[in-house]
């Protein structure tokens, strides 16, 4: 990966995935935490929800660091192209 300058596992952008929105589509409460100062309150809400027996999703933005942290390459994958028609 380092030689090719392609990070196969860490880049989830383009477009960014809104995991909290996706969770809501399935009836799961959740939130996006962008600022470290918001994390403690988010964890408290998540703990309260799970203590009530309900799922809760925290989508926490973290800084990418290290080798290939700036890479925005990702493999082009088309599910439509991979599908085979059943006959």
PyMOL Python script that loads the backbone (N, CA, C, O; Angstrom):
from pymol import cmd

cmd.read_pdbstr("""\
ATOM      1  N   UNK A   1       0.816  -1.175   0.000  1.00  0.00           N
ATOM      2  CA  UNK A   1       0.000   0.000   0.000  1.00  0.00           C
ATOM      3  C   UNK A   1       0.871   1.254   0.000  1.00  0.00           C
ATOM      4  O   UNK A   1       0.590   2.214  -0.717  1.00  0.00           O
ATOM      5  N   UNK A   2       1.914   1.238   0.798  1.00  0.00           N
ATOM      6  CA  UNK A   2       2.771   2.425   0.883  1.00  0.00           C
ATOM      7  C   UNK A   2       3.469   2.688  -0.444  1.00  0.00           C
ATOM      8  O   UNK A   2       3.577   3.840  -0.866  1.00  0.00           O
ATOM      9  N   UNK A   3       3.946   1.633  -1.109  1.00  0.00           N
ATOM     10  CA  UNK A   3       4.626   1.818  -2.388  1.00  0.00           C
ATOM     11  C   UNK A   3       3.689   2.381  -3.448  1.00  0.00           C
ATOM     12  O   UNK A   3       4.093   3.225  -4.247  1.00  0.00           O
ATOM     13  N   UNK A   4       2.447   1.921  -3.459  1.00  0.00           N
ATOM     14  CA  UNK A   4       1.469   2.382  -4.444  1.00  0.00           C
ATOM     15  C   UNK A   4       0.776   3.669  -4.013  1.00  0.00           C
ATOM     16  O   UNK A   4       0.062   4.288  -4.802  1.00  0.00           O
ATOM     17  N   UNK A   5       0.987   4.071  -2.758  1.00  0.00           N
ATOM     18  CA  UNK A   5       0.329   5.249  -2.187  1.00  0.00           C
ATOM     19  C   UNK A   5      -1.198   5.107  -2.250  1.00  0.00           C
ATOM     20  O   UNK A   5      -1.913   6.053  -2.579  1.00  0.00           O
ATOM     21  N   UNK A   6      -1.671   3.908  -1.928  1.00  0.00           N
ATOM     22  CA  UNK A   6      -3.102   3.611  -1.946  1.00  0.00           C
ATOM     23  C   UNK A   6      -3.487   2.954  -0.632  1.00  0.00           C
ATOM     24  O   UNK A   6      -3.006   1.872  -0.298  1.00  0.00           O
ATOM     25  N   UNK A   7      -4.348   3.612   0.095  1.00  0.00           N
ATOM     26  CA  UNK A   7      -4.823   3.109   1.382  1.00  0.00           C
ATOM     27  C   UNK A   7      -6.122   2.354   1.139  1.00  0.00           C
ATOM     28  O   UNK A   7      -7.134   2.963   0.791  1.00  0.00           O
ATOM     29  N   UNK A   8      -6.108   1.061   1.315  1.00  0.00           N
ATOM     30  CA  UNK A   8      -7.270   0.236   0.997  1.00  0.00           C
ATOM     31  C   UNK A   8      -8.300   0.153   2.108  1.00  0.00           C
ATOM     32  O   UNK A   8      -9.398  -0.353   1.879  1.00  0.00           O
ATOM     33  N   UNK A   9      -7.985   0.631   3.299  1.00  0.00           N
ATOM     34  CA  UNK A   9      -8.890   0.353   4.413  1.00  0.00           C
ATOM     35  C   UNK A   9      -9.398   1.562   5.180  1.00  0.00           C
ATOM     36  O   UNK A   9     -10.361   1.415   5.933  1.00  0.00           O
ATOM     37  N   UNK A  10      -8.825   2.728   5.040  1.00  0.00           N
ATOM     38  CA  UNK A  10      -9.180   3.827   5.940  1.00  0.00           C
ATOM     39  C   UNK A  10     -10.001   4.949   5.336  1.00  0.00           C
ATOM     40  O   UNK A  10     -10.634   5.694   6.084  1.00  0.00           O
ATOM     41  N   UNK A  11     -10.023   5.106   4.038  1.00  0.00           N
ATOM     42  CA  UNK A  11     -10.719   6.243   3.453  1.00  0.00           C
ATOM     43  C   UNK A  11     -12.180   5.890   3.180  1.00  0.00           C
ATOM     44  O   UNK A  11     -12.465   4.986   2.395  1.00  0.00           O
ATOM     45  N   UNK A  12     -13.096   6.595   3.821  1.00  0.00           N
ATOM     46  CA  UNK A  12     -14.520   6.340   3.639  1.00  0.00           C
ATOM     47  C   UNK A  12     -15.244   7.550   3.051  1.00  0.00           C
ATOM     48  O   UNK A  12     -16.470   7.634   3.126  1.00  0.00           O
ATOM     49  N   UNK A  13     -14.513   8.465   2.481  1.00  0.00           N
ATOM     50  CA  UNK A  13     -15.135   9.658   1.930  1.00  0.00           C
ATOM     51  C   UNK A  13     -15.529   9.495   0.476  1.00  0.00           C
ATOM     52  O   UNK A  13     -15.417   8.410  -0.096  1.00  0.00           O
ATOM     53  N   UNK A  14     -15.989  10.581  -0.110  1.00  0.00           N
ATOM     54  CA  UNK A  14     -16.330  10.683  -1.522  1.00  0.00           C
ATOM     55  C   UNK A  14     -17.403   9.700  -1.962  1.00  0.00           C
ATOM     56  O   UNK A  14     -17.082   8.761  -2.690  1.00  0.00           O
ATOM     57  N   UNK A  15     -18.623   9.859  -1.574  1.00  0.00           N
ATOM     58  CA  UNK A  15     -19.090  10.852  -0.596  1.00  0.00           C
ATOM     59  C   UNK A  15     -18.898  10.349   0.825  1.00  0.00           C
ATOM     60  O   UNK A  15     -18.760   9.149   1.061  1.00  0.00           O
ATOM     61  N   UNK A  16     -18.890  11.285   1.769  1.00  0.00           N
ATOM     62  CA  UNK A  16     -18.806  10.891   3.165  1.00  0.00           C
ATOM     63  C   UNK A  16     -20.061  10.109   3.520  1.00  0.00           C
ATOM     64  O   UNK A  16     -21.159  10.450   3.080  1.00  0.00           O
ATOM     65  N   UNK A  17     -19.898   9.069   4.311  1.00  0.00           N
ATOM     66  CA  UNK A  17     -21.029   8.247   4.727  1.00  0.00           C
ATOM     67  C   UNK A  17     -21.629   8.850   5.992  1.00  0.00           C
ATOM     68  O   UNK A  17     -20.913   9.090   6.965  1.00  0.00           O
ATOM     69  N   UNK A  18     -22.915   9.094   5.985  1.00  0.00           N
ATOM     70  CA  UNK A  18     -23.621   9.631   7.156  1.00  0.00           C
ATOM     71  C   UNK A  18     -24.178   8.446   7.948  1.00  0.00           C
ATOM     72  O   UNK A  18     -25.343   8.080   7.791  1.00  0.00           O
ATOM     73  N   UNK A  19     -23.346   7.856   8.793  1.00  0.00           N
ATOM     74  CA  UNK A  19     -23.736   6.646   9.510  1.00  0.00           C
ATOM     75  C   UNK A  19     -24.913   6.870  10.451  1.00  0.00           C
ATOM     76  O   UNK A  19     -25.765   5.992  10.590  1.00  0.00           O
ATOM     77  N   UNK A  20     -24.974   8.028  11.098  1.00  0.00           N
ATOM     78  CA  UNK A  20     -26.094   8.312  12.002  1.00  0.00           C
ATOM     79  C   UNK A  20     -27.401   8.389  11.217  1.00  0.00           C
ATOM     80  O   UNK A  20     -28.435   7.922  11.694  1.00  0.00           O
ATOM     81  N   UNK A  21     -27.366   8.965  10.034  1.00  0.00           N
ATOM     82  CA  UNK A  21     -28.563   9.025   9.185  1.00  0.00           C
ATOM     83  C   UNK A  21     -28.962   7.625   8.730  1.00  0.00           C
ATOM     84  O   UNK A  21     -30.147   7.291   8.704  1.00  0.00           O
ATOM     85  N   UNK A  22     -27.987   6.818   8.376  1.00  0.00           N
ATOM     86  CA  UNK A  22     -28.274   5.447   7.957  1.00  0.00           C
ATOM     87  C   UNK A  22     -28.900   4.663   9.113  1.00  0.00           C
ATOM     88  O   UNK A  22     -29.827   3.881   8.903  1.00  0.00           O
ATOM     89  N   UNK A  23     -28.399   4.868  10.325  1.00  0.00           N
ATOM     90  CA  UNK A  23     -28.966   4.189  11.492  1.00  0.00           C
ATOM     91  C   UNK A  23     -30.418   4.598  11.700  1.00  0.00           C
ATOM     92  O   UNK A  23     -31.271   3.758  11.985  1.00  0.00           O
ATOM     93  N   UNK A  24     -30.700   5.899  11.555  1.00  0.00           N
ATOM     94  CA  UNK A  24     -32.077   6.382  11.718  1.00  0.00           C
ATOM     95  C   UNK A  24     -33.027   5.729  10.721  1.00  0.00           C
ATOM     96  O   UNK A  24     -34.197   5.506  11.032  1.00  0.00           O
ATOM     97  N   UNK A  25     -32.534   5.426   9.540  1.00  0.00           N
ATOM     98  CA  UNK A  25     -33.368   4.770   8.528  1.00  0.00           C
ATOM     99  C   UNK A  25     -33.826   3.392   9.003  1.00  0.00           C
ATOM    100  O   UNK A  25     -34.827   2.862   8.519  1.00  0.00           O
ATOM    101  N   UNK A  26     -33.088   2.816   9.954  1.00  0.00           N
ATOM    102  CA  UNK A  26     -33.451   1.516  10.518  1.00  0.00           C
ATOM    103  C   UNK A  26     -34.060   1.640  11.903  1.00  0.00           C
ATOM    104  O   UNK A  26     -34.197   0.649  12.620  1.00  0.00           O
ATOM    105  N   UNK A  27     -34.429   2.870  12.280  1.00  0.00           N
ATOM    106  CA  UNK A  27     -35.070   3.081  13.568  1.00  0.00           C
ATOM    107  C   UNK A  27     -34.122   3.144  14.749  1.00  0.00           C
ATOM    108  O   UNK A  27     -34.548   3.011  15.897  1.00  0.00           O
ATOM    109  N   UNK A  28     -32.843   3.344  14.481  1.00  0.00           N
ATOM    110  CA  UNK A  28     -31.836   3.417  15.541  1.00  0.00           C
ATOM    111  C   UNK A  28     -31.444   4.876  15.739  1.00  0.00           C
ATOM    112  O   UNK A  28     -31.077   5.562  14.784  1.00  0.00           O
ATOM    113  N   UNK A  29     -31.524   5.345  16.973  1.00  0.00           N
ATOM    114  CA  UNK A  29     -31.089   6.713  17.263  1.00  0.00           C
ATOM    115  C   UNK A  29     -29.568   6.784  17.211  1.00  0.00           C
ATOM    116  O   UNK A  29     -28.868   5.813  17.498  1.00  0.00           O
ATOM    117  N   UNK A  30     -29.083   7.958  16.839  1.00  0.00           N
ATOM    118  CA  UNK A  30     -27.645   8.140  16.766  1.00  0.00           C
ATOM    119  C   UNK A  30     -27.310   9.590  16.503  1.00  0.00           C
ATOM    120  O   UNK A  30     -28.192  10.429  16.323  1.00  0.00           O
ATOM    121  N   UNK A  31     -26.022   9.869  16.483  1.00  0.00           N
ATOM    122  CA  UNK A  31     -25.574  11.238  16.257  1.00  0.00           C
ATOM    123  C   UNK A  31     -24.157  11.257  15.716  1.00  0.00           C
ATOM    124  O   UNK A  31     -23.390  10.308  15.881  1.00  0.00           O
ATOM    125  N   UNK A  32     -23.833  12.367  15.064  1.00  0.00           N
ATOM    126  CA  UNK A  32     -22.494  12.618  14.566  1.00  0.00           C
ATOM    127  C   UNK A  32     -21.764  13.478  15.584  1.00  0.00           C
ATOM    128  O   UNK A  32     -22.263  14.534  15.974  1.00  0.00           O
ATOM    129  N   UNK A  33     -20.599  13.042  16.015  1.00  0.00           N
ATOM    130  CA  UNK A  33     -19.779  13.811  16.957  1.00  0.00           C
ATOM    131  C   UNK A  33     -18.591  14.358  16.171  1.00  0.00           C
ATOM    132  O   UNK A  33     -17.725  13.604  15.728  1.00  0.00           O
ATOM    133  N   UNK A  34     -18.563  15.683  16.005  1.00  0.00           N
ATOM    134  CA  UNK A  34     -17.505  16.330  15.225  1.00  0.00           C
ATOM    135  C   UNK A  34     -16.404  16.912  16.096  1.00  0.00           C
ATOM    136  O   UNK A  34     -15.254  17.011  15.667  1.00  0.00           O
ATOM    137  N   UNK A  35     -16.750  17.295  17.317  1.00  0.00           N
ATOM    138  CA  UNK A  35     -15.824  18.008  18.187  1.00  0.00           C
ATOM    139  C   UNK A  35     -15.537  17.160  19.430  1.00  0.00           C
ATOM    140  O   UNK A  35     -16.464  16.588  20.004  1.00  0.00           O
ATOM    141  N   UNK A  36     -14.275  17.069  19.854  1.00  0.00           N
ATOM    142  CA  UNK A  36     -13.954  16.288  21.041  1.00  0.00           C
ATOM    143  C   UNK A  36     -14.758  16.713  22.276  1.00  0.00           C
ATOM    144  O   UNK A  36     -15.053  15.885  23.138  1.00  0.00           O
ATOM    145  N   UNK A  37     -15.111  17.996  22.360  1.00  0.00           N
ATOM    146  CA  UNK A  37     -15.893  18.486  23.488  1.00  0.00           C
ATOM    147  C   UNK A  37     -17.314  17.940  23.517  1.00  0.00           C
ATOM    148  O   UNK A  37     -17.978  18.009  24.551  1.00  0.00           O
ATOM    149  N   UNK A  38     -17.790  17.400  22.400  1.00  0.00           N
ATOM    150  CA  UNK A  38     -19.143  16.840  22.325  1.00  0.00           C
ATOM    151  C   UNK A  38     -19.176  15.353  22.670  1.00  0.00           C
ATOM    152  O   UNK A  38     -20.250  14.789  22.878  1.00  0.00           O
ATOM    153  N   UNK A  39     -18.014  14.719  22.730  1.00  0.00           N
ATOM    154  CA  UNK A  39     -17.962  13.271  22.880  1.00  0.00           C
ATOM    155  C   UNK A  39     -18.536  12.768  24.202  1.00  0.00           C
ATOM    156  O   UNK A  39     -19.304  11.807  24.215  1.00  0.00           O
ATOM    157  N   UNK A  40     -18.171  13.409  25.312  1.00  0.00           N
ATOM    158  CA  UNK A  40     -18.636  12.951  26.623  1.00  0.00           C
ATOM    159  C   UNK A  40     -20.163  12.951  26.697  1.00  0.00           C
ATOM    160  O   UNK A  40     -20.754  11.986  27.184  1.00  0.00           O
ATOM    161  N   UNK A  41     -20.809  14.013  26.223  1.00  0.00           N
ATOM    162  CA  UNK A  41     -22.268  14.091  26.246  1.00  0.00           C
ATOM    163  C   UNK A  41     -22.875  13.032  25.326  1.00  0.00           C
ATOM    164  O   UNK A  41     -23.899  12.432  25.655  1.00  0.00           O
ATOM    165  N   UNK A  42     -22.244  12.805  24.176  1.00  0.00           N
ATOM    166  CA  UNK A  42     -22.723  11.777  23.252  1.00  0.00           C
ATOM    167  C   UNK A  42     -22.650  10.394  23.860  1.00  0.00           C
ATOM    168  O   UNK A  42     -23.567   9.588  23.704  1.00  0.00           O
ATOM    169  N   UNK A  43     -21.556  10.119  24.556  1.00  0.00           N
ATOM    170  CA  UNK A  43     -21.411   8.815  25.215  1.00  0.00           C
ATOM    171  C   UNK A  43     -22.474   8.649  26.294  1.00  0.00           C
ATOM    172  O   UNK A  43     -23.035   7.563  26.446  1.00  0.00           O
ATOM    173  N   UNK A  44     -22.757   9.705  27.039  1.00  0.00           N
ATOM    174  CA  UNK A  44     -23.807   9.635  28.071  1.00  0.00           C
ATOM    175  C   UNK A  44     -25.155   9.307  27.453  1.00  0.00           C
ATOM    176  O   UNK A  44     -25.900   8.492  27.999  1.00  0.00           O
ATOM    177  N   UNK A  45     -25.484   9.928  26.319  1.00  0.00           N
ATOM    178  CA  UNK A  45     -26.751   9.634  25.642  1.00  0.00           C
ATOM    179  C   UNK A  45     -26.780   8.193  25.146  1.00  0.00           C
ATOM    180  O   UNK A  45     -27.804   7.517  25.246  1.00  0.00           O
ATOM    181  N   UNK A  46     -25.666   7.731  24.618  1.00  0.00           N
ATOM    182  CA  UNK A  46     -25.586   6.363  24.118  1.00  0.00           C
ATOM    183  C   UNK A  46     -25.738   5.353  25.263  1.00  0.00           C
ATOM    184  O   UNK A  46     -26.460   4.365  25.128  1.00  0.00           O
ATOM    185  N   UNK A  47     -25.069   5.598  26.373  1.00  0.00           N
ATOM    186  CA  UNK A  47     -25.169   4.707  27.528  1.00  0.00           C
ATOM    187  C   UNK A  47     -26.605   4.664  28.059  1.00  0.00           C
ATOM    188  O   UNK A  47     -27.124   3.596  28.383  1.00  0.00           O
ATOM    189  N   UNK A  48     -27.237   5.834  28.143  1.00  0.00           N
ATOM    190  CA  UNK A  48     -28.625   5.889  28.625  1.00  0.00           C
ATOM    191  C   UNK A  48     -29.546   5.087  27.711  1.00  0.00           C
ATOM    192  O   UNK A  48     -30.417   4.360  28.189  1.00  0.00           O
ATOM    193  N   UNK A  49     -29.359   5.215  26.417  1.00  0.00           N
ATOM    194  CA  UNK A  49     -30.200   4.489  25.467  1.00  0.00           C
ATOM    195  C   UNK A  49     -29.990   2.990  25.585  1.00  0.00           C
ATOM    196  O   UNK A  49     -30.954   2.224  25.589  1.00  0.00           O
ATOM    197  N   UNK A  50     -28.730   2.564  25.681  1.00  0.00           N
ATOM    198  CA  UNK A  50     -28.466   1.128  25.753  1.00  0.00           C
ATOM    199  C   UNK A  50     -28.891   0.543  27.093  1.00  0.00           C
ATOM    200  O   UNK A  50     -29.251  -0.632  27.161  1.00  0.00           O
ATOM    201  N   UNK A  51     -28.856   1.328  28.148  1.00  0.00           N
ATOM    202  CA  UNK A  51     -29.368   0.844  29.440  1.00  0.00           C
ATOM    203  C   UNK A  51     -30.866   0.603  29.368  1.00  0.00           C
ATOM    204  O   UNK A  51     -31.400  -0.241  30.088  1.00  0.00           O
ATOM    205  N   UNK A  52     -31.545   1.346  28.497  1.00  0.00           N
ATOM    206  CA  UNK A  52     -32.980   1.149  28.279  1.00  0.00           C
ATOM    207  C   UNK A  52     -33.237   0.032  27.270  1.00  0.00           C
ATOM    208  O   UNK A  52     -34.381  -0.211  26.886  1.00  0.00           O
ATOM    209  N   UNK A  53     -32.175  -0.646  26.842  1.00  0.00           N
ATOM    210  CA  UNK A  53     -32.314  -1.761  25.927  1.00  0.00           C
ATOM    211  C   UNK A  53     -32.436  -1.370  24.468  1.00  0.00           C
ATOM    212  O   UNK A  53     -32.851  -2.180  23.639  1.00  0.00           O
ATOM    213  N   UNK A  54     -32.078  -0.136  24.146  1.00  0.00           N
ATOM    214  CA  UNK A  54     -32.186   0.346  22.774  1.00  0.00           C
ATOM    215  C   UNK A  54     -30.792   0.545  22.182  1.00  0.00           C
ATOM    216  O   UNK A  54     -29.861   0.921  22.895  1.00  0.00           O
ATOM    217  N   UNK A  55     -30.648   0.297  20.897  1.00  0.00           N
ATOM    218  CA  UNK A  55     -29.349   0.560  20.263  1.00  0.00           C
ATOM    219  C   UNK A  55     -29.141   2.062  20.071  1.00  0.00           C
ATOM    220  O   UNK A  55     -30.107   2.824  20.014  1.00  0.00           O
ATOM    221  N   UNK A  56     -27.901   2.477  19.972  1.00  0.00           N
ATOM    222  CA  UNK A  56     -27.561   3.878  19.749  1.00  0.00           C
ATOM    223  C   UNK A  56     -26.231   3.914  19.015  1.00  0.00           C
ATOM    224  O   UNK A  56     -25.300   3.193  19.374  1.00  0.00           O
ATOM    225  N   UNK A  57     -26.139   4.745  17.994  1.00  0.00           N
ATOM    226  CA  UNK A  57     -24.922   4.809  17.199  1.00  0.00           C
ATOM    227  C   UNK A  57     -24.234   6.165  17.364  1.00  0.00           C
ATOM    228  O   UNK A  57     -24.857   7.216  17.214  1.00  0.00           O
ATOM    229  N   UNK A  58     -22.960   6.120  17.671  1.00  0.00           N
ATOM    230  CA  UNK A  58     -22.134   7.331  17.697  1.00  0.00           C
ATOM    231  C   UNK A  58     -21.203   7.271  16.495  1.00  0.00           C
ATOM    232  O   UNK A  58     -20.373   6.368  16.392  1.00  0.00           O
ATOM    233  N   UNK A  59     -21.338   8.223  15.594  1.00  0.00           N
ATOM    234  CA  UNK A  59     -20.449   8.359  14.455  1.00  0.00           C
ATOM    235  C   UNK A  59     -19.452   9.448  14.840  1.00  0.00           C
ATOM    236  O   UNK A  59     -19.782  10.633  14.804  1.00  0.00           O
ATOM    237  N   UNK A  60     -18.237   9.052  15.206  1.00  0.00           N
ATOM    238  CA  UNK A  60     -17.246   9.979  15.751  1.00  0.00           C
ATOM    239  C   UNK A  60     -16.171  10.260  14.693  1.00  0.00           C
ATOM    240  O   UNK A  60     -15.495   9.346  14.222  1.00  0.00           O
ATOM    241  N   UNK A  61     -16.029  11.526  14.335  1.00  0.00           N
ATOM    242  CA  UNK A  61     -14.982  11.916  13.401  1.00  0.00           C
ATOM    243  C   UNK A  61     -13.650  11.930  14.136  1.00  0.00           C
ATOM    244  O   UNK A  61     -13.523  12.547  15.193  1.00  0.00           O
ATOM    245  N   UNK A  62     -12.672  11.255  13.580  1.00  0.00           N
ATOM    246  CA  UNK A  62     -11.338  11.222  14.174  1.00  0.00           C
ATOM    247  C   UNK A  62     -10.322  11.656  13.134  1.00  0.00           C
ATOM    248  O   UNK A  62     -10.562  11.561  11.930  1.00  0.00           O
ATOM    249  N   UNK A  63      -9.206  12.124  13.605  1.00  0.00           N
ATOM    250  CA  UNK A  63      -8.150  12.558  12.699  1.00  0.00           C
ATOM    251  C   UNK A  63      -7.405  11.347  12.170  1.00  0.00           C
ATOM    252  O   UNK A  63      -7.074  10.429  12.920  1.00  0.00           O
ATOM    253  N   UNK A  64      -7.149  11.356  10.892  1.00  0.00           N
ATOM    254  CA  UNK A  64      -6.354  10.296  10.283  1.00  0.00           C
ATOM    255  C   UNK A  64      -4.895  10.727  10.343  1.00  0.00           C
ATOM    256  O   UNK A  64      -4.548  11.822   9.900  1.00  0.00           O
ATOM    257  N   UNK A  65      -4.050   9.876  10.887  1.00  0.00           N
ATOM    258  CA  UNK A  65      -2.632  10.201  10.981  1.00  0.00           C
ATOM    259  C   UNK A  65      -1.798   9.021  10.498  1.00  0.00           C
ATOM    260  O   UNK A  65      -2.295   7.904  10.364  1.00  0.00           O
ATOM    261  N   UNK A  66      -0.548   9.283  10.245  1.00  0.00           N
ATOM    262  CA  UNK A  66       0.366   8.219   9.863  1.00  0.00           C
ATOM    263  C   UNK A  66       0.527   8.106   8.363  1.00  0.00           C
ATOM    264  O   UNK A  66       0.077   8.958   7.597  1.00  0.00           O
ATOM    265  N   UNK A  67       1.185   7.023   7.966  1.00  0.00           N
ATOM    266  CA  UNK A  67       1.442   6.768   6.559  1.00  0.00           C
ATOM    267  C   UNK A  67       0.135   6.727   5.787  1.00  0.00           C
ATOM    268  O   UNK A  67      -0.803   6.046   6.201  1.00  0.00           O
ATOM    269  N   UNK A  68       0.056   7.428   4.693  1.00  0.00           N
ATOM    270  CA  UNK A  68      -1.098   7.472   3.795  1.00  0.00           C
ATOM    271  C   UNK A  68      -2.317   8.166   4.389  1.00  0.00           C
ATOM    272  O   UNK A  68      -3.417   8.016   3.857  1.00  0.00           O
ATOM    273  N   UNK A  69      -2.157   8.916   5.467  1.00  0.00           N
ATOM    274  CA  UNK A  69      -3.293   9.596   6.090  1.00  0.00           C
ATOM    275  C   UNK A  69      -3.968  10.566   5.131  1.00  0.00           C
ATOM    276  O   UNK A  69      -5.171  10.801   5.241  1.00  0.00           O
ATOM    277  N   UNK A  70      -3.227  11.122   4.207  1.00  0.00           N
ATOM    278  CA  UNK A  70      -3.791  12.092   3.269  1.00  0.00           C
ATOM    279  C   UNK A  70      -4.344  11.432   2.005  1.00  0.00           C
ATOM    280  O   UNK A  70      -4.901  12.110   1.141  1.00  0.00           O
ATOM    281  N   UNK A  71      -4.193  10.136   1.899  1.00  0.00           N
ATOM    282  CA  UNK A  71      -4.652   9.444   0.698  1.00  0.00           C
ATOM    283  C   UNK A  71      -6.173   9.448   0.620  1.00  0.00           C
ATOM    284  O   UNK A  71      -6.856   9.154   1.601  1.00  0.00           O
ATOM    285  N   UNK A  72      -6.686   9.780  -0.538  1.00  0.00           N
ATOM    286  CA  UNK A  72      -8.129   9.713  -0.767  1.00  0.00           C
ATOM    287  C   UNK A  72      -8.453   8.698  -1.857  1.00  0.00           C
ATOM    288  O   UNK A  72      -9.565   8.680  -2.385  1.00  0.00           O
ATOM    289  N   UNK A  73      -7.487   7.861  -2.187  1.00  0.00           N
ATOM    290  CA  UNK A  73      -7.719   6.820  -3.176  1.00  0.00           C
ATOM    291  C   UNK A  73      -8.555   5.714  -2.551  1.00  0.00           C
ATOM    292  O   UNK A  73      -8.405   5.410  -1.368  1.00  0.00           O
ATOM    293  N   UNK A  74      -9.408   5.132  -3.320  1.00  0.00           N
ATOM    294  CA  UNK A  74     -10.159   3.959  -2.886  1.00  0.00           C
ATOM    295  C   UNK A  74     -10.451   3.119  -4.118  1.00  0.00           C
ATOM    296  O   UNK A  74     -10.523   3.653  -5.225  1.00  0.00           O
ATOM    297  N   UNK A  75     -10.620   1.809  -3.944  1.00  0.00           N
ATOM    298  CA  UNK A  75     -10.868   0.964  -5.110  1.00  0.00           C
ATOM    299  C   UNK A  75     -12.243   1.268  -5.694  1.00  0.00           C
ATOM    300  O   UNK A  75     -13.218   1.403  -4.955  1.00  0.00           O
ATOM    301  N   UNK A  76     -12.321   1.374  -7.000  1.00  0.00           N
ATOM    302  CA  UNK A  76     -13.598   1.586  -7.684  1.00  0.00           C
ATOM    303  C   UNK A  76     -14.324   0.239  -7.725  1.00  0.00           C
ATOM    304  O   UNK A  76     -13.848  -0.719  -8.335  1.00  0.00           O
ATOM    305  N   UNK A  77     -15.463   0.183  -7.079  1.00  0.00           N
ATOM    306  CA  UNK A  77     -16.228  -1.052  -7.020  1.00  0.00           C
ATOM    307  C   UNK A  77     -17.639  -0.760  -7.491  1.00  0.00           C
ATOM    308  O   UNK A  77     -18.265   0.205  -7.051  1.00  0.00           O
ATOM    309  N   UNK A  78     -18.136  -1.597  -8.388  1.00  0.00           N
ATOM    310  CA  UNK A  78     -19.503  -1.476  -8.854  1.00  0.00           C
ATOM    311  C   UNK A  78     -20.219  -2.781  -8.578  1.00  0.00           C
ATOM    312  O   UNK A  78     -19.909  -3.809  -9.180  1.00  0.00           O
ATOM    313  N   UNK A  79     -21.176  -2.739  -7.669  1.00  0.00           N
ATOM    314  CA  UNK A  79     -21.950  -3.943  -7.361  1.00  0.00           C
ATOM    315  C   UNK A  79     -22.707  -4.390  -8.608  1.00  0.00           C
ATOM    316  O   UNK A  79     -22.824  -5.587  -8.871  1.00  0.00           O
ATOM    317  N   UNK A  80     -23.217  -3.436  -9.371  1.00  0.00           N
ATOM    318  CA  UNK A  80     -23.953  -3.759 -10.595  1.00  0.00           C
ATOM    319  C   UNK A  80     -23.079  -4.540 -11.573  1.00  0.00           C
ATOM    320  O   UNK A  80     -23.542  -5.485 -12.211  1.00  0.00           O
ATOM    321  N   UNK A  81     -21.817  -4.142 -11.687  1.00  0.00           N
ATOM    322  CA  UNK A  81     -20.915  -4.842 -12.605  1.00  0.00           C
ATOM    323  C   UNK A  81     -20.545  -6.234 -12.098  1.00  0.00           C
ATOM    324  O   UNK A  81     -20.252  -7.124 -12.897  1.00  0.00           O
ATOM    325  N   UNK A  82     -20.556  -6.432 -10.783  1.00  0.00           N
ATOM    326  CA  UNK A  82     -20.193  -7.730 -10.214  1.00  0.00           C
ATOM    327  C   UNK A  82     -21.352  -8.732 -10.258  1.00  0.00           C
ATOM    328  O   UNK A  82     -21.131  -9.942 -10.205  1.00  0.00           O
ATOM    329  N   UNK A  83     -22.569  -8.234 -10.351  1.00  0.00           N
ATOM    330  CA  UNK A  83     -23.730  -9.123 -10.338  1.00  0.00           C
ATOM    331  C   UNK A  83     -23.817  -9.922 -11.635  1.00  0.00           C
ATOM    332  O   UNK A  83     -23.505  -9.428 -12.719  1.00  0.00           O
ATOM    333  N   UNK A  84     -24.241 -11.145 -11.490  1.00  0.00           N
ATOM    334  CA  UNK A  84     -24.473 -11.976 -12.657  1.00  0.00           C
ATOM    335  C   UNK A  84     -25.942 -12.332 -12.696  1.00  0.00           C
ATOM    336  O   UNK A  84     -26.545 -12.689 -11.684  1.00  0.00           O
ATOM    337  N   UNK A  85     -26.502 -12.227 -13.882  1.00  0.00           N
ATOM    338  CA  UNK A  85     -27.910 -12.542 -14.040  1.00  0.00           C
ATOM    339  C   UNK A  85     -28.142 -14.034 -13.891  1.00  0.00           C
ATOM    340  O   UNK A  85     -27.421 -14.846 -14.472  1.00  0.00           O
ATOM    341  N   UNK A  86     -29.143 -14.388 -13.116  1.00  0.00           N
ATOM    342  CA  UNK A  86     -29.493 -15.807 -12.980  1.00  0.00           C
ATOM    343  C   UNK A  86     -30.320 -16.232 -14.183  1.00  0.00           C
ATOM    344  O   UNK A  86     -31.248 -15.532 -14.589  1.00  0.00           O
ATOM    345  N   UNK A  87     -29.988 -17.348 -14.731  1.00  0.00           N
ATOM    346  CA  UNK A  87     -30.758 -17.858 -15.881  1.00  0.00           C
ATOM    347  C   UNK A  87     -31.538 -19.094 -15.530  1.00  0.00           C
ATOM    348  O   UNK A  87     -32.236 -19.647 -16.381  1.00  0.00           O
TER     349      UNK A  87
END
""", "prot")
cmd.dss("prot")
cmd.show_as("cartoon", "prot")
cmd.util.cbc("prot")
cmd.orient("prot")
